[in-house]
Amino acid sequence: MGTPTIVVAEATADQVDALTADGGIVSVRTLTADDRPAVEALYGNASPDSLRLRFFAQPSAATLTAEVNRVCRPESGAHVNVAAYEGGALVGIASGERLGNRPRAEFAVFVDDRHHGRGIGTLLLEHLAARCRRHGITELVGEVLPANTGMLRVARGLTPQSAHRYDHGVVDVTLCTDDDRAWAAVDERDRTAERASLRALLNPASIAVVGAGHRPGGIGRETVRALLDHNYPGGLYAVNRHGAPIGPVPAFRSVHDLPTPVDLLVVAVPADQVADVLTDGAKAGARGAVVLSAGFAEIGPDGAEREAALVRLARSHGIRLIGPNCLGVLNTDPAVRLTACLAPVTPPHGTLGVAVQSGAVATTILQHAQRAGIGVSTLVALGNKADVSGNDLIAYWYDDPATHAVALHLESFGNPRRFARTVRALARRKPVLALRTGRTAAPDTVNALFAQAGVIATDTLGELLDAARMLTDQPLPAGDRLAVVSNAAGLNLLAEASLPTPVTSVDLGGTVAPDRFAAAAEHAAADTDMLLLLIAGTRANRPAEILGELGHVVDRHPGLTVAAVLTGAPGLPRRLGARGAPVFELPEQAVHALSHAAAYAAWRRRPLGGRADLAGIDRRGARAVIDRALADGPGWQPPGVTAELLFTYGIPLRPAGDTETVDLTAGLRADPLFGSVVTLARRGTRTDPSDDRALRLVPMTDLDAARMWRSLRCAPLLAGERGLPPAHTAGLEDLLLRVSRLAEDHPEIAELELDPLPAGPHAVRPGAARLRLAPPSDAPDPLLRRLRPPG
């Protein structure tokens, strides 16, 4: 059956881009009456089997017309629909019809036969569920034929709370639209799609460098030379105006003229020519583009508009884009040898994945990595970060067997809630290091984000790279015991001055023989969690032999965390033993690196926590209160509205009557960059404000609340020390979790203040509260898979 030419309706304001399971890019939006021709063609080109599985029989023309009319109705509280377009073609639709006044809707999904197995049905159901949540619909129900195994598989994988019941020849399916346990499944699907979509960028089978001319020093030509210098094994082509080859690399005058399809475009042409290159590249099969060209958002509003248009164009052709205005990408895998990068040095092959925005920072990291022997698996210099971001790479590295640790230097977070969730999952598997940047807004919030997610935050680039040496392919400490063995008392003193806790320290003297040094290290290694070896080389004590003997000790304890410091012996290896334990130049470098390793290991040992089971929450009641209040206008609300809303989440406004209390304050605020932030602090006075406070980003786990109050300096008072009775900390934790859930469920809450919050032995209840409501920002639904919007 032929496919007619369809005029696609204009994109709607609610359109978002999302990834399919195979890495394709679709635009998801609501249907309108203008989509009727496309929907008719979707059904008209379907196979008889697909139509039978959808309609339980071969539909008549009248049935199909009625169905098209139904799904193309405007969205309302009674009808919800979503559609997926790829490259201008409609590839799938999903709809929900509310059943009476109940919070239930009957759902239906239909995907083009040619696009089955790509995860489009699952993606549509996720977006349909999100839209239904906004209308107060909590359940989707549908009847599915047993032979429709694909639809049944989609429904089972969507949420852990899906229910299936066989009845009179059909399977009744029930899906929960607000299942709190769906996070894990959503994130797994997201990682699968991200990995597929980035394959052409990080592991391309063929590359075309566009703008690679004859002039030495030109960025296109130098990129080709870098690929040649490192023996890129795939197909490599240059494109320039004259079709002049670059050494052994064949060249063509246009991407149109390439003899074979290419996976990756490396673009080094003026900004106003980049769009044409991507259009031609899509016809040549390209699925990834690294845009080195400048002249986009970094130059101002006109450049920003050009950049947003470029992203829209790339996605319409199914192309993922790194940059623009970037240094490039590296993949040191011996089977890949991708050096589409302008950095003057390339590090050794290793297992550290690196994501940065700044090209200068990327070059600095690579130079230090080469000098210190830090092996890198992949490096991505994101530049303007118009499409591919740190979140995408975190998802990619989660399952990447070549990457064992990750280092980040990101100047902004595109979707902080997604970052917090995905980086926490990654950090449970692999160390994640991040450099705090001085330009980051809300540093306290950034620190809270990193702490919750287990990210190892550093203040300098040197500190980050030292920690990376300690945490890449080295065992984590089993505890916090540290033994120091040294041949120089002065180095011992320097090391101990940098340590937060006492250590077991042995000073052997400057003339100790290598075998005696090794014997002392062997003895210390038998009863410690970390071993620090301090070696001061002189003309008389043979530092090379000492290193050799200590290397044997290190290799006999493969599970022990070891760092060494070597002074006075330039030119000796910066690694110790066959396993390569790091050797630093200064004691404080080693101490800080060990401290980061110990803190990260302790975070890994702690339970992560899960979703709190909170009884007595009335979401629908809270939604009604908020809708009524916003109808009267946003802003600070009357006390009655505040009390009514808090009551729906089990937070009564009445003091418990305890006389011996620790006076606290709690609340939340909607941060424009990071989402909702829950706060807890000791209550100060006007003349003596308290700076004893803790922050956590929403959503919080059931263990985050306890960690909040325990991190306060006044925690001993809450625990019952210093003469006060123990506070009802379980009640405090419950209150904090309810505040978090309130913010999570209702993004209209801009600010909430619970002050005072007396924590007494019998209960923790706020004495007063203030509430400010505002229309929700454009922050994406945290359960919704979507790419960052262009611009």
Disulfide bonds with the S-S distance in Angstrom:
none
